[in-house]
Amino acid sequence: MEKFNRTLRGYDPVEVNNFLDQVIKQVEDMVDDIKKKDQKILELEKELEKVDKMRQSLQQYERMESSLRNALVMAQRASEQIKLSAHNESEVIIDDAKRSANRIVNEALLRAEKTEQEADTLKRNINIFKRRIKDIIEAQLEVVDEMDSINL
């Protein structure tokens, strides 16, 4: 604490005024310093708000990235399932086609065999028919020969 010299009417006014000037100067400096610090606090709060907004944006982007990753994984799984399903379906179609082809070939072979048997039967029947006609013609020729021998 400051001590003042005493004069006839109290303290020395020059010293008191000097002291008051110093106190005013210090108070003004402190007020200026407080204003500067308040301004700095406002600036820091604005920066903090910007950082908070950036953090929120970052969190939103991270959520979006996570959603996109999940969607990508789901799409990959769906793609694999579709491929597997298509592969299985193609195997079923190929197996059905092979069975159908085998059935068609077997039916064609059976028809060809049946047709061959029918052709053989027809050949035998024709040969039998030819022999019978030949026998009939020969018998008729014998009758004609006998008639010629009788009429003579």
Residue pairs with C-beta under 8 A, 6 or more apart in sequence:
2 19
4 11
4 12
4 15
4 16
4 19
5 11
5 12
5 15
6 12
7 13
